[in-house]
Each structure stands twice: as structure tokens, then as C-alpha cells.
Amino acid sequence: MGEYVTAMRPLPAVGVILLVVASVAAPAAGFDTPSQTADGSDQLPQITVVDNTTNHLSIPASEVQSTTYNRSSLDVGVAVAAGSRELRNDYAATNFEQRFFQRDSEAARDRLVDETLDDIEARQTSLERRNQRAIRQYADGIITATEFLRQRALVDAESRQLGTRLERIRTAAGTAPGYSLSQDQRFRLENNRGVLETYRGPISQRVSAEIAGATEPNAVYLEASSEGYMLSTVADNQYTRETYLGTERDRDATDQFAQTDDSLNAVNTRAGELYPWLYSEQYPAVQTYGRSAIYEIQANHPNGQLTAYLDGGTTNVFFETQHLELTTISRSEVVTNVNQSARIRIQRSFESGPLLVTVTDNSTDSTANATVRINGKRIGTTGPDGALWTVEPRGEYTVTATTQDGERVRVLIGRSV
């Protein structure tokens, strides 16, 4: 298609990916570094420090309004609703492609692209409102944890479907001879892609699969504030965490990173302050999303994987997903209790982190099958190896194990780890 090159409009670089291989540089000119505490140490807004692994995004303790465990199950109504939306979005994408290639002028194609982006933006705005409403209603006790996770599953699924529609616009435009998206269209596409990325997460996606009956239900630990949520679970030998803090996203603020001479360097400088262990082990890839002021860092590191989204207005992380291999988790505290025939052993890591429960026969020291509950909520069973990995809740809590012959042993866990 070389003969059409001169007819194509230039494509601006709006989704740059950079793999950094140098040390963290000094702050770029014009970038406001984080404020300092009275003792001179840098503040880490909503970031919890964890030894020998990645720090993580957390809801401030003073803002947590609800905590619980939940297990999702097959829900035909939600599965049908998700499937219906998927069909609708797939039809919209296919219809766009057919109409796009039928248009015989650049202007006609531009109008179709603009109309389609308008539709996606409207749906993205509606999705954001639904997500915010679900968070607020769950935190206020208006809806249950089960209903909140259903809403998260639907938002996750539709955000992925809208993202696919955006990619199909990009693909169609890129394969049409003599045509390319305008700079404004490219920015609109990337802006929406960045926002949609922050509406989806690995646990929400897993819940969607559980509701559809595609995978076995697993206990999820939930926390919520009026503008944020945290989900965590243990499955497939991994601890997974998904956190969103709406308070750390300010769309109306000036993008501080973009005001510097080197925005990607400024992002790395800030991220290095928030995740120092990560930057000592593996420099992440950095991606921008148009003019959305959303900056993604992603890295595979020795303990697992981190993806974090920083907001240019606040320079803070507002959405984060993490995977940690259980074999890399340091278990710093052990608590045990014994009754006449059973022993329970609790190994802790960090608050809202992995928790290992082991139950053994007190007389034979052999492993015991037992049902485990935390604060009365059924979490799962230890199985033939006598062990169950789950997630530790905030504050004080009680772990109870009931063996197959009805023997019950419990232990009260304090706050400190």
C-alpha cells in the first residue's frame, strides 16, 4: 500500500510505552514532589509499606465503612445480562466495520468514527456512574456484598467489551487504504481506553466467571469506603489484590507529569517513591493514555506482578492490581490454639494479606479436614493436607475450625502482625 502513504495524516504518539533500564532519576523540572512529614520523611498517600515485596494501595483505615467475605455462585440473571451486553457490543463493532468500509470518502468515515466514539464515551460515562453508585451503596449498607460483586462483574465485563470496540475502530482505520484517524480522534480513543482500563480487574473478572458457572467459587475479602473498594483472594497458589480509590483521581486538576520536560521520567520518579522495592528489583514499563492524565506502570517482579495507574492531577495511584506467589510471602507471626483433639495454627503475613490456616489431629499430629470460618463467615475447607490459604481481615478477628467429627477449635487474633 506504499502508494497511499502521502495521503495519510500523521499519527501522534499518544500511547507511548517505555521500558526504563536506568536508575531512578532526580525529579524532572516543574514536578511537585510529595509533601514531607514533620520528621522530614516523604508521605506515601494511601500506600501501605510491606517489607521485602511490593507496597500496595489501601483504603485509609479511617475511611473503611464495610468489610466482609463473600463467595459468588451461579447467577443466571446476571450471566444473561452480561451475555446480552456482550452481544450488543459485538453487534455494534461489526456494524461499525461494515459501514466504515462501505463509506467512499474520508469525510464520511470521519463522521462515522466520531459518532461511534460518541456512543462509546456515553456508555463509558454510564459505566462510571454505575460503578460509583455500586461502591457508595455497598459502603452505606444499601446493597449486599453479593450484589456489589455482581455489579463489579458487570462493569468489568462491559469495560472489556467497550475496549474491544475501541480496538476494532483502530484496526479498521489502520487497514483502510489512504485513511488514518485524526489527532483528535486518536486522543479520544486513547483517553477512553485508559479510563476503561481502570474499571476492570482480575478479581472482578474471576467473579464474572464464577457467576457464569465457568469456574469454582472462591472466598473474596472485601473492603469499601464511600469512593473506593478493595478485593483480595487466594487462588491457584497466588494472592491477588484489586484496589480502586476514587479520591486519588482528579480529572479537573492540571496534569503535573505533563507539565515537566519529561513526563515519563516524572512518572518513574514518583512511582519509585511509592514502590521502592519494585524499582530495586525490576523497572516497570510505563504507558500513557492520550490526554487522560492516566499513567500505567506494569512490571513482572521476583514475587509476582504489579499494575498501577497514577493520576497526573494528584500524582498518586488510584487503581492497582497485584499478584503475589504464595511461596514468596513472608509469614511473620504464628498463632496456635488446641482443644482436646484438634490443633489450629495461623500464620500471618500483613493486614489484608495472605493467611495460612493449618489444622491437625492433636493426638496423632496428622493433618485434619476441617471447615474454616472467620468471624462466622465460611471461608472454605482445609482438605487432606490440613491447610487453607485465605485473606486476613482488618483488626481483631476469630478463626474457627470444625473437623469432620464435629470438634471445634478457635483462636482470637489481635491487631498487630
C-alpha positions in Angstrom: 0.0 0.0 0.0 3.0 2.3 -0.4 1.2 4.5 -3.0 -1.2 5.7 -0.3 1.4 6.9 2.2 1.3 10.6 1.1 -2.5 10.7 1.6 -2.4 9.6 5.2 -2.5 12.0 8.1 0.3 11.7 10.6 -0.4 9.7 13.7 0.6 11.3 17.0 2.3 9.3 19.7 -0.4 9.1 22.3 0.2 5.7 23.8 3.9 5.6 24.4 5.4 2.5 26.1 8.8 2.9 27.7 10.9 0.2 29.4 13.2 2.0 31.8 16.7 0.5 32.2 18.5 3.2 34.1 18.4 4.2 37.8 15.6 6.5 39.1 16.5 10.0 38.1 16.0 13.2 40.0 12.6 14.8 39.8 12.0 16.5 36.4 11.8 20.2 36.3 8.4 21.5 37.3 7.2 18.4 39.0 6.0 18.8 42.6 7.5 16.2 44.8 5.3 14.8 47.7 5.0 16.8 50.9 7.1 15.8 53.9 6.1 15.0 57.4 7.4 16.8 60.4 10.3 14.4 60.7 11.3 15.1 57.1 10.1 11.7 55.7 8.1 11.6 52.5 4.4 10.8 52.8 3.1 7.8 50.8 -0.5 8.7 50.2 -2.7 5.6 50.7 0.2 3.3 50.1 0.9 0.6 52.7 4.6 -0.3 53.1 5.3 -4.1 53.1 8.8 -5.5 53.8 10.6 -7.5 51.1 7.9 -7.2 48.5 5.8 -4.5 46.7 3.9 -1.9 48.6 0.2 -1.8 47.9 -2.7 0.6 47.6 -5.0 0.6 50.6 -8.2 2.3 51.8 -7.3 4.5 54.8 -8.4 2.9 58.0 -10.5 5.9 58.9 -12.5 5.7 55.7 -13.3 2.0 55.7 -17.1 1.6 56.1 -17.6 -2.1 55.3 -15.5 -5.3 55.5 -16.6 -8.9 54.9 -16.0 -12.1 53.0 -18.2 -13.3 50.1 -18.5 -16.3 47.8 -20.2 -15.8 44.5 -22.2 -18.5 42.9 -24.0 -19.2 39.6 -26.5 -16.4 38.9 -28.4 -17.0 35.7 -29.9 -13.5 35.6 -26.6 -11.7 35.8 -25.0 -14.1 33.4 -27.8 -13.4 30.9 -27.4 -9.7 31.3 -23.7 -9.9 30.8 -24.2 -12.0 27.7 -26.8 -9.7 26.3 -24.4 -6.7 26.7 -21.6 -8.7 25.0 -23.8 -9.4 22.0 -24.9 -5.8 21.8 -21.3 -4.5 21.8 -20.2 -7.2 19.4 -23.0 -6.2 17.0 -22.1 -2.5 17.3 -18.5 -3.3 16.5 -19.4 -5.4 13.5 -21.9 -2.9 12.3 -19.3 -0.1 12.5 -16.8 -2.1 10.5 -19.3 -2.9 7.7 -20.4 0.7 7.5 -16.9 2.1 7.7 -15.6 0.1 4.7 -18.8 1.0 2.7 -18.1 4.7 3.1 -16.5 6.1 0.0 -14.9 9.3 1.4 -12.6 10.3 4.2 -15.1 12.8 5.5 -17.9 10.1 5.7 -15.5 7.8 7.5 -14.6 10.6 9.9 -18.2 11.2 10.7 -18.8 7.5 11.4 -15.8 7.3 13.7 -16.9 10.4 15.6 -20.4 9.1 16.0 -19.1 5.7 17.2 -16.7 7.4 19.7 -19.6 9.5 20.9 -21.5 6.3 21.7 -18.6 4.6 23.4 -18.0 7.7 25.5 -21.6 7.9 26.6 -21.5 4.2 27.6 -18.2 4.7 29.4 -19.8 7.6 31.4 -22.8 5.5 32.2 -20.4 2.7 33.3 -18.5 5.1 35.6 -21.8 6.2 37.3 -22.9 2.6 37.8 -19.5 1.7 39.3 -19.5 4.7 41.7 -23.1 4.1 42.7 -22.4 0.5 43.5 -19.4 1.4 45.6 -21.3 4.1 47.5 -24.4 1.9 48.0 -22.3 -1.1 49.3 -20.4 1.2 51.7 -23.6 2.6 53.0 -25.2 -0.8 53.5 -27.9 -0.3 50.9 -26.8 -3.3 48.8 -25.1 -6.6 50.0 -21.6 -7.8 49.2 -23.1 -10.3 46.8 -24.9 -7.6 44.9 -21.8 -5.4 44.9 -19.7 -8.1 43.4 -22.4 -8.8 40.8 -22.2 -5.1 39.8 -18.4 -5.2 39.7 -18.6 -8.3 37.4 -21.0 -6.5 35.0 -18.9 -3.3 35.0 -15.7 -5.4 34.4 -17.3 -7.3 31.5 -18.7 -4.2 29.8 -15.5 -2.3 30.2 -13.6 -5.1 28.3 -16.3 -5.1 25.6 -16.1 -1.4 25.1 -12.3 -1.7 25.0 -12.7 -4.3 22.2 -14.8 -1.8 20.3 -12.1 0.8 20.5 -9.5 -1.7 19.2 -11.7 -2.6 16.3 -12.0 1.1 15.4 -8.3 1.4 15.5 -7.8 -1.7 13.4 -10.4 -0.7 10.8 -8.8 2.8 10.4 -5.3 1.2 10.2 -6.2 -1.1 7.4 -8.2 1.3 5.2 -6.1 2.5 2.3 -5.5 6.2 2.3 -7.2 6.8 5.7 -6.0 7.4 9.2 -7.6 8.7 12.4 -7.2 12.4 13.0 -5.1 13.6 16.0 -8.3 14.4 18.0 -9.8 11.0 17.2 -6.6 9.3 18.3 -6.6 11.2 21.6 -10.3 10.4 22.2 -9.7 6.7 21.5 -6.8 6.6 23.9 -8.5 8.7 26.6 -11.4 6.2 26.7 -9.1 3.2 26.6 -7.2 4.5 29.6 -10.4 5.1 31.6 -11.9 1.7 30.7 -8.7 0.0 31.9 -9.4 1.2 35.4 -12.9 -0.2 35.5 -11.7 -3.8 35.2 -9.6 -6.1 37.4 -8.6 -9.8 37.9 -10.9 -10.5 40.8 -13.9 -8.8 39.2 -13.2 -10.9 36.1 -13.0 -14.0 38.2 -16.3 -13.2 39.9 -17.8 -12.8 36.5 -16.6 -16.3 35.6 -18.0 -17.7 38.9 -21.4 -16.1 38.3 -21.5 -17.7 34.8 -20.6 -21.1 36.3 -17.3 -21.2 34.4 -15.0 -21.6 37.5 -15.3 -22.7 41.1 -16.4 -20.1 43.6 -13.7 -18.7 45.9 -13.9 -16.6 49.0 -13.2 -12.9 48.4 -12.4 -10.4 51.1 -14.0 -7.0 50.5 -13.4 -3.6 52.0 -15.2 -0.4 50.9 -15.3 3.3 51.5 -17.7 5.8 50.0 -15.4 6.2 47.0 -13.3 3.1 46.9 -13.1 -0.6 47.2 -10.5 -3.4 47.8 -10.9 -7.0 46.8 -8.5 -9.8 47.6 -8.4 -13.5 47.3 -6.1 -16.6 47.2 -6.5 -19.0 44.3 -4.1 -21.0 42.1 -1.2 -20.6 44.5 -1.4 -16.8 44.2 -2.6 -13.9 46.3 -4.5 -11.4 44.2 -5.5 -7.9 45.1 -7.6 -5.2 43.3 -8.0 -1.7 44.7 -9.7 1.4 43.5 -9.6 4.8 45.3 -11.8 7.5 43.6 -10.4 10.1 46.0 -7.0 9.8 44.3 -8.3 10.6 40.8 -8.9 14.3 40.0 -9.8 14.8 36.3 -10.1 18.6 36.7 -6.6 19.1 38.1 -3.6 20.1 35.9 -1.6 17.1 34.8 1.6 17.6 36.8 3.5 15.0 34.9 2.7 16.6 31.6 4.0 20.0 32.9 7.5 18.6 33.1 10.2 18.4 30.5 10.0 14.6 30.6 6.6 13.2 31.7 7.6 9.6 31.7 10.7 10.3 33.8 8.5 12.2 36.2 6.1 9.2 36.4 9.0 6.9 37.2 10.4 9.3 39.8 7.0 9.4 41.6 6.3 5.6 41.2 9.8 4.9 42.5 8.9 6.8 45.7 5.7 4.8 46.1 7.2 1.4 45.2 10.9 1.5 46.1 11.3 -2.3 46.5 9.8 -2.8 43.0 12.2 -0.3 41.4 15.2 -2.0 43.2 14.2 -5.3 41.5 12.6 -4.5 38.2 11.9 -1.3 36.4 8.4 -1.2 35.0 7.0 -0.4 31.6 5.2 3.0 31.6 2.3 3.7 29.3 0.3 6.9 28.7 -3.3 7.1 27.6 -3.8 10.2 25.4 -4.7 13.3 27.4 -6.5 11.4 30.1 -3.7 12.1 32.7 -3.7 8.3 33.4 -0.3 6.7 33.6 0.1 3.0 33.9 3.2 1.2 35.3 3.4 -2.5 34.9 6.1 -5.0 36.0 6.7 -8.7 36.5 9.0 -8.9 39.5 10.5 -11.8 41.6 7.4 -12.1 43.8 4.7 -11.7 41.1 3.2 -8.9 39.1 2.1 -5.2 39.7 0.0 -2.9 37.6 -0.7 0.5 39.0 -2.4 3.6 37.5 -1.2 7.1 38.6 -3.3 10.2 38.1 -1.5 13.2 36.7 -3.6 15.6 38.8 -2.9 14.1 42.2 0.4 12.2 41.2 -1.0 9.4 43.3 -2.0 5.8 42.5 -5.8 5.5 42.2 -6.1 1.9 40.8 -3.9 -1.0 41.3 -3.9 -4.8 40.8 -1.3 -7.2 42.2 -0.5 -10.9 42.0 1.9 -12.4 44.6 3.1 -16.0 44.5 2.4 -17.6 47.9 5.8 -19.2 48.0 7.3 -15.7 48.2 5.2 -14.4 51.1 7.0 -13.9 54.4 4.9 -15.2 57.3 5.9 -13.2 60.3 3.7 -14.3 63.1 2.3 -17.7 64.2 -0.7 -18.1 66.5 -1.9 -21.5 67.7 -4.7 -23.0 69.9 -5.5 -26.5 71.0 -8.6 -28.3 72.3 -8.8 -32.0 73.3 -8.4 -33.4 69.9 -7.5 -30.7 67.4 -4.9 -28.0 66.9 -5.2 -24.9 64.8 -2.2 -22.9 63.6 -2.4 -19.5 62.0 0.4 -18.0 60.0 0.1 -14.3 59.2 1.7 -12.0 56.7 0.3 -8.5 56.6 -3.1 -6.9 57.1 -5.5 -7.9 54.3 -2.7 -10.2 53.0 -2.4 -14.0 52.8 -3.3 -16.0 55.8 -2.4 -19.7 56.2 -4.7 -21.9 58.4 -3.5 -25.4 59.3 -5.5 -27.9 61.3 -4.0 -31.1 62.8 -5.1 -34.0 65.0 -3.7 -33.2 68.4 -3.2 -36.9 69.4 -1.6 -38.1 66.1 -0.2 -34.9 64.7 -1.7 -35.9 61.4 -3.5 -33.3 59.1 -7.2 -32.9 59.6 -10.0 -32.0 57.2 -11.9 -29.0 58.7 -14.3 -26.2 57.7 -12.8 -22.8 58.4 -14.8 -19.7 59.3 -13.5 -16.2 60.0 -15.8 -14.0 62.1 -18.5 -16.6 61.5 -18.2 -16.4 57.7 -17.5 -19.7 56.0 -14.2 -19.4 54.1 -13.5 -23.0 52.9 -12.1 -26.3 53.9 -8.6 -27.4 54.7 -8.7 -30.5 52.7 -6.5 -33.6 53.0 -3.3 -31.6 53.6 -4.9 -29.8 56.6 -4.1 -26.4 55.2 -6.2 -23.5 53.8 -4.9 -20.2 52.3 -7.2 -17.2 52.6 -7.0 -13.5 53.3 -6.6 -11.8 56.7 -9.2 -9.1 57.5 -8.6 -5.8 59.3 -8.5 -5.5 63.0 -9.2 -8.3 65.5 -10.9 -11.4 64.2 -11.7 -15.0 65.2 -10.8 -18.1 63.2 -12.8 -21.2 63.9 -12.1 -24.7 62.5 -14.6 -27.5 62.7 -13.4 -31.0 62.0 -15.4 -33.7 60.3 -16.2 -35.4 63.6 -17.6 -32.1 65.0 -14.6 -31.0 67.0 -14.3 -27.2 67.1 -11.2 -25.1 67.9 -10.9 -21.4 67.6 -8.4 -18.7 68.0 -8.7 -14.9 68.5 -6.2 -12.9 66.5 -5.2 -9.4 67.7 -4.4 -6.4 65.5 -0.6 -6.4 65.3 1.3 -8.5 62.8 
